[in-house]
């Protein structure tokens, strides 16, 4: 427990909002719960240690990858690592003998005959291994007297698990399903109309509290949090005040404090049965289920369980039960295909995490209607998704990977309208071409070459070596290194940068200072002339698909992932709307009957409210991407591919944001030694096709090659924030994201100045992402900036996760 306490304290004391949000999952109440569970049960379960307990309490399964990595690194720093399971191949079983239920190593008494036998669930349930393990975990918390919260995606079996546990224990249950219009009164009272008369009776929640049953509260994430918050006192201390002024109190409290009441007053007191339990079921918050975050509001009061799809082995076991007559090899292909689709959902490539429910439905269909093709069996699963072109392609590739070929009916259908008539076109599966980039990195070397002012003879391009041999320290060859006067890298006095692909030798800053101002001016003029000529060539060039594909292919999955993130973004700006269930205001026409019978909250009022999950944005969000196209990007590209990564980042944004213009407006602004506000992409003049996007990337590359040395990171970031600050009323949210190579210390830029700028306007969320680093330069700079404001991304595949983290930071704040 000591290591877990240290981990919890590390998270609580962190200044980063993401870690603080994790710390709330490890409250003192949760730590006590973990200690009780460990003391009573871990002696018989050596595979469930501190790592698993903390991961479970923080719902690590559903955390964004960066947050999950932070949690695991914090645990590792405190000596907590995954438990090596002993006897992991041992099969756990469910046994009933002599009125005693045994699940794995855990035992519980079965409730005897009950007058509410009809309320004990009866269901079809197959004891696959993963579900047996989950049932044992639920049973343990049940024996500890805990209320349970099950969080998971739709279709993973949350209802099945709790119903099966209650069936095995012979426990009656009540059931209530929440929705967006659920009110506080609806949780405690139900209206019924008999012979034209409105009657009120206790809700399932109150009946369960009175009779000692288990209440299943389903879809808890769908109800407004101010409604579900009334469960807080009931879960915490067993008390609740009902809308008709009755009160639920524990029997012990009633015996101690309410015995002096008269009969009429005692009638208003409902003693809480000691066997009452709440089993709350909720989907994970956010897209695509668009629910409220029930866990963050009330999760601390419950023993939480993350319910996931079964493993491949368990899912195969389940599919064989539902489809005993379907060939095993066919079931394996279905299970593997769904496993891959879920992995894509975890990676953010697709939005919907296809569940076991969908796989089971396909198998049940084929079992009952063996003459149907598989394409007919999957209609109910994938038909809706064929309207999304990107999703359709991803699903097609995944199906083909597992040999679910068109010859077996695997064809997704595209619907279109022809002269007012709906038609269906069968689309064969095909693979998209890919092209991997290649290239080797050159280590950073330093030259001891020294030059004096008299050595410089004026800038020139230099001779071109037809063999491409390396040239170091001279002044003859173009593309040389560590020399003078010619175009190359690492030298001094040349007109512009030119990478020949050979090792680079860098002269010292002292040698560079020996260059006269006149020579610098001549070199700059020659560079500007060459830049203008190259720019004209770009504008007149033809589209080169192979060059574009070279940059596009490695980031195509990240583009899909970022589009999923953009789809999932929620509206943030407050809007004017009608608020129902008020005690004053305008009469709500839908609550006339409630008014007749004496209810008071029958009014509605207009006021500014935060949008509900899933509400459409009334205004677009705004992003200004500030990119570094300074000379150091070109100079050190051979060292760590920072310029290539910058171009990939720009392409990622241009490709992913296409089609989201109404939701998200973006600009790309560059900075270098020449200027701090170079317009690269303007939100009103977005690139229309691949040719224009490729031209933008070429211009960025060209500018980095020919620009003057120097850095305008601070000026560019400050200008971007000030620009958006004047427009905040026009947008739902405003973001400035600065991409840089972390080379600030070379130009004497103190991190505290960048920190001040990033925090300069509270309505503009500003962040820095460092995509290049000499050694640990980027990590050191990140530590000196405000927590949560800086990220290091030396791998473009991580950029969508960082952007997701940035967008979610505004929710956690």
Protein Blocks (a to p, Z undefined) as FASTA:
>chain_A
ZZmmmmmmmmmmpmbfklmmmmmmmcfklmmmmmmmmmmmmmmmmkbcfklmmmmmnomm
lgcfklmmmmmmmmmmnopacdddehklpccddddeehiacehjaccddddddfklmmpc
cddddddfklmmmmmmmmmmmmnopacdddddehiopmmmmmmmmmmnopacddddddfk
lcfklmmpccddeehiacddddfklmmmmnopacddehklmpcfklmmmmmmmmmnopac
dfkopacddfklmmmmmmmpcfklmmmpccddfkbccddddddehjfklpacfklmmmmm
pccdddddddfklmmmmmmmmmmmbcfklmmmmmmmmmmmmmmmmnomambdcdfklmmm
mmmmmmmmmmbcfklmmmmmmmmmmmpmklmmmmmmmmmmnopafknopacdddddeehi
acddddddddddddddedddddddddfbdcdfklpgbjaebjadfklpacehiakbghia
hiahiacehiahiabdcdehiacddddfklmmmpcfklmmmmmmmmmmmmmmmmmmmmmp
ccdfklmmmmmmmmmmmmmmmmmmmmmpccfbdcddddehiabdcddfklmmmmmnopab
lcccdddddddehiacfbdcdddddddfbfklmmmmmmnommmmmmmmmmmmmmmmgopl
mmoccddddddfkbccdcfbdfklccfbfklmmmmmmmmmmmmmmmccddfklmmmmmmm
mmmmmmmmmpmbdcdddddehimmmnopafklmmmmmmmpmklccddddfbdehjlmmmm
mmmpcehiaccdfbfklmmmmmmmmmmmmmmZZ
